[in-house]
Amino acid sequence: MNLPNTITVVRLFLVPVFVYFAYQGTRAGQIAAFVTFLIASLSDSLDGYLARKHGIVTKLGEFLDPLADKILVLAALVVLVEYREFPVIAALIVLARELAVQLLRNRIVSRGGTLPASTVAKAKTVLQIILVSWWLLPFEVGIVHWTLLVAALVATLWSGAQYFVVYNQAKGATP
């Protein structure tokens, strides 16, 4: 296993650490959960950068990297719904999009293709990370929380729709 894939696997192992801290129910736990989430999120940029820079992009990495992102964000959304007044419907929209795109990715990969992250999907990931990070901080929920939520949901829906439109166009172009 190469270094970028190792970083991705470590990010996966940080998810239960994040959840452990988040469920401590203390301010120190909240801060530790925030820091763990931030470290895991920032490692996402590092593994991708290293893979591209050193030319060691692998099918395993292309599969695990977005999966790790999804698991981390979805775990955080469960915590936020339970502890921070995060709207269940927003978490369900994110979950539905992530599941739909992952199923599409699995279908494409099983047929020998790839589904690399689009620019809009990368922006969606950044917005979701900012959204979750802000909601994890022990601030009173206010206008910034709701603004980030709307922006992340728009990017989430847009990027999901984009994948399916591109997939259907490519499928229609195939003889």
C-alpha positions in Angstrom: 0.0 0.0 0.0 1.4 3.4 -0.9 1.5 6.5 1.3 -1.6 8.3 -0.1 -3.7 5.1 0.4 -2.3 4.7 3.9 -3.3 8.3 4.7 -6.8 7.5 3.4 -7.0 4.4 5.7 -5.8 6.4 8.7 -8.7 8.9 7.9 -11.1 6.0 8.0 -9.7 5.0 11.4 -10.1 8.6 12.7 -13.9 8.3 12.2 -14.5 6.2 15.4 -12.1 8.5 17.2 -14.1 11.5 16.2 -17.4 9.8 17.2 -15.9 8.8 20.6 -14.9 12.4 21.3 -18.2 13.8 20.0 -20.2 11.6 22.3 -18.3 12.6 25.4 -20.9 15.3 26.0 -18.3 17.8 27.3 -16.8 21.0 25.9 -13.4 19.2 25.8 -15.0 16.4 23.9 -16.5 18.9 21.4 -13.2 20.5 20.8 -11.4 17.1 20.5 -14.1 16.0 18.0 -13.7 19.2 16.0 -9.9 18.8 15.9 -10.1 15.2 14.9 -12.6 16.0 12.2 -10.4 18.8 10.9 -7.3 16.6 10.9 -9.2 13.9 9.0 -10.6 16.4 6.6 -7.3 18.1 5.9 -5.7 14.7 5.3 -8.0 14.3 2.3 -6.2 17.1 0.5 -2.8 15.6 1.4 -3.4 12.1 0.1 -4.8 13.4 -3.2 -1.9 15.8 -3.6 0.7 13.1 -2.9 -0.9 10.6 -5.2 -1.0 13.1 -8.1 2.4 14.5 -7.5 4.2 11.2 -7.3 2.0 9.5 -10.0 0.7 6.8 -7.7 -3.0 7.2 -8.2 -4.6 3.7 -7.8 -8.0 2.2 -8.3 -8.0 1.4 -4.6 -7.3 5.1 -3.8 -9.9 6.3 -6.2 -12.5 4.1 -4.4 -11.4 4.5 -0.8 -10.8 8.3 -0.9 -14.4 9.4 -1.6 -15.7 6.6 0.6 -13.6 7.9 3.5 -15.0 11.4 2.9 -18.5 10.1 2.9 -18.1 8.1 6.1 -16.5 10.9 7.9 -19.1 13.5 6.9 -22.1 11.2 7.5 -20.8 10.2 11.0 -20.5 13.9 11.8 -24.0 14.6 10.5 -25.4 11.9 12.8 -23.6 13.6 15.7 -24.9 17.1 14.7 -28.5 15.9 14.3 -28.4 14.4 17.8 -26.5 17.2 19.6 -26.7 20.5 17.6 -30.2 21.1 16.1 -29.0 20.1 12.7 -32.0 19.4 10.5 -32.7 15.7 9.9 -34.0 16.4 6.4 -30.6 18.1 5.5 -28.7 15.1 6.8 -31.0 12.8 4.8 -30.5 14.8 1.6 -26.7 14.5 2.0 -27.0 10.7 2.8 -29.3 10.1 -0.2 -26.9 11.9 -2.6 -23.8 10.1 -1.2 -25.5 6.7 -1.5 -26.7 7.4 -5.0 -23.3 8.6 -6.2 -21.6 5.7 -4.5 -23.9 3.2 -6.2 -23.3 4.9 -9.5 -19.5 4.8 -8.9 -19.7 1.0 -8.0 -21.6 0.3 -11.2 -19.1 2.2 -13.4 -16.1 0.6 -11.6 -17.6 -2.9 -11.9 -17.7 -2.3 -15.7 -14.0 -1.2 -15.8 -14.6 2.5 -15.8 -13.8 5.3 -13.3 -15.8 8.1 -11.9 -13.3 10.7 -10.8 -14.5 13.6 -8.6 -15.8 16.5 -10.6 -14.9 20.1 -9.8 -18.4 20.7 -8.4 -18.1 17.5 -6.3 -14.8 18.8 -4.9 -16.4 22.1 -4.0 -19.3 20.1 -2.4 -16.8 18.3 -0.2 -15.1 21.5 0.8 -18.4 23.1 1.6 -19.6 20.1 3.6 -16.4 20.0 5.6 -16.7 23.8 6.4 -20.4 23.2 7.2 -19.7 20.3 9.6 -16.7 22.0 11.1 -18.6 25.2 11.9 -21.6 23.2 13.3 -19.2 21.2 15.5 -17.8 24.3 17.2 -19.6 25.1 20.5 -21.2 28.3 19.2 -24.9 29.1 19.4 -26.6 28.1 16.1 -27.0 31.3 14.0 -27.1 32.8 10.6 -23.7 31.5 9.6 -24.8 27.9 10.4 -27.9 28.3 8.2 -26.0 30.0 5.3 -23.4 27.3 5.2 -26.2 24.7 5.3 -27.9 26.1 2.3 -24.7 26.5 0.3 -23.6 22.9 1.1 -27.0 21.5 0.2 -27.1 23.3 -3.1 -23.6 22.0 -3.9 -24.6 18.5 -2.7 -27.7 18.4 -5.0 -25.9 20.0 -7.9 -22.9 17.7 -7.9 -25.1 14.6 -7.5 -27.3 15.6 -10.4 -24.2 16.4 -12.5 -22.8 12.9 -12.1 -26.0 11.3 -13.3 -26.4 13.7 -16.2 -22.8 13.0 -17.4 -23.3 9.3 -16.9 -26.5 9.2 -18.9 -25.0 11.4 -21.6 -22.0 9.0 -21.8 -24.3 6.0 -21.8 -26.4 7.5 -24.6 -23.3 8.3 -26.7 -22.1 4.6 -26.6 -23.2 2.6 -29.6 
